[in-house]
Amino acid sequence: DHLSGKNVTDRLESAWDRLGDKLAPMDRRTLRLMLSAHLPADGALRVASEVYEDASRSNDDPAARHAAARMAEAHRQLGNPSEAGRCALVAWGFGADAPTLDIDHPNLCLLVYRSARFAGDEETAKAALNSGIEWLCRALPNVPESFRDSFRTRNPVNLELLSYTASM
């Protein structure tokens, strides 16, 4: 629904209200991270911070990495460069190829890139950007020919990442 322009926030919040206590910890974190992606920056920061703390206490690095990237993006949107950079560095610090809960690698790289660049951390920004672009370039030959144009131009994350290749 989100990709078709529909607001999914109300449905995600409703799902949390109905199911939150019944879900396994990983599923709770997944639902909260999905919600944080659709909230205004202040709400996204609150939810992602809660997930980060919970995941860190539980040694759930894939969820903590995703939450840190969401926190970085929220801080970027709120105009907090030092916190955006700190959170981007935390997310990237798990390792370029570290597993991440419920976010694809290009999307994670884009969140880290934007936040690190906003904070003036060009080294982390460049590493994240290059990793995201390299992932897309490795994936593209595996995308059926009839879907390649869509893969490059209709997916907003892929489109944005690939747009930076012209300036490299």
N, C-alpha and C positions, 0 to 999 in steps of 0.2 A: 504494500500500500504506500509506503514512504516514497518509493521510486516513482509512483504515479502521482505524487503531489499531495496525497492525503495525509492529514495529521494523525499520527499514530500514538501521540503522547497519552491521550485519554485512555486508549485501550491498554497501553502498557501499564499505566497506573492502576487501572481496574484489575488487570491480571495480577499485579503485585498485591493489591488489597485482598483478592480472592485466594491467591495461591502461595503468597510469600512464605508463610509458616509451614506449608506442606511440602515445599521443594527441598531437594538436597542442596547442600551448601554451594556446590558449583553452579547449579541451576539458578539459585537465588542471585549469585553474583552475575551470572549471564544476563538475567532479566534486568537487574539494576544497571548494568553497563549499557544495555540496549536503551533503557530509559534515559540515562545520562546523555546519550548521543542526540536526544531529541528535545532536551530541556534548554531553556535560556541559560546563559553562562553561570549565573549564580547558583541555580538549582543543579546544573550539571556538576559544578565544583563540589557542592555539598554531597551529592550522591556518589560521585567518583571517589571522593575522600573517604566516605564511609566504607566503600568496597575495598579501597586500598588498605585501610586499617584492618578490616576483617581478613582480607587475603594474606596480608603480611603476618598476622597472628597465626594463621593456619598454614603458613609456608606454601601458599598457592601462588607461586611465581607467575604463571601465565595470567592469572586474574590481576595480580598486583601490577604487572607490566601494562596491561590494557588500561587499568584504572589510572596509572601514572600518566599515560599518554592523554587520557581524557581530562585529567587535572591540568596538564600543560596547556591543552587547547582552551580550556575554560579560563585559565589565567591570561592567556594571550587575548582572548576576547574581552576580558575585563581590564586589559591594559596594564597588567602586572608583569613586566619583563623579567625581573629577577626570579619570581616564582615560576613563570612559564619555562624559563631556562633550567631551573633546578629540577622541575618535574620531567622535562624532556630528557635531561641527562639521566635521571633515575630510570625512565622507560628504556632508553637506549643502552643503559648500563647493564641490562640483563644479557646483552649480546645481540648482534645484528640478526642472528638466525634463531634466537631463543623462541620457544613456543609462546603463543599469546592466545588467551581465551577469547573466542568469539569476535575476532576482528582479523581481516586478511592482512597480509604483510604490506601491500601497497598503502592501505588505509593507515595503518600504524605509522609507516614511514612518513606519510604526508603530515600527520598530526605532529610527529616529532620534528620534521623539517620546519614547518611553519613556526612552531613554538621556539625552537632553538634559534632560528633566524631572527625572530622578533626580539629575542634576548641578546642577540649579538654573538652567539656561539656558532660561528661559521663552520668550525670543524665538525661538530655534531650534526649541524644542518646538512652539510655536504655529504657526510657519511650516510645519513638517513635517505637523502634524495637519491644518491647513487644506488643504494641498496634497493629502494623501491623501483627505480627504473630498470635495474638489472633483473629484478624478479619479473617485471612485465615483459622484458625482452626474451627471457627464458620461457615464459608462459606462452607468448604469442604463437610460436610454431605449433603448439598443441591445441590451439583454438581452431575449430573448423573454419575453413576459408569463408564460408557464408556468414560467419559471425565476427570475423576479425575487425571489420570497420566499426561495428557496434562496440566491440571490446575496447577499441581505441577511442571512440568519439562519444559514445552514449553513456558510458560509465564515468561519472564526474570525477572520481578519484583518479582513474587511469588517464583521463583527458588532462587533468591538471598536472600530474606527474610528467606525462609525455610532452606537455607544452614546454617544460623546462629544458628538454633535450636540445631545442633549437638555440638556447642561450648558452649551452655548455661548450 
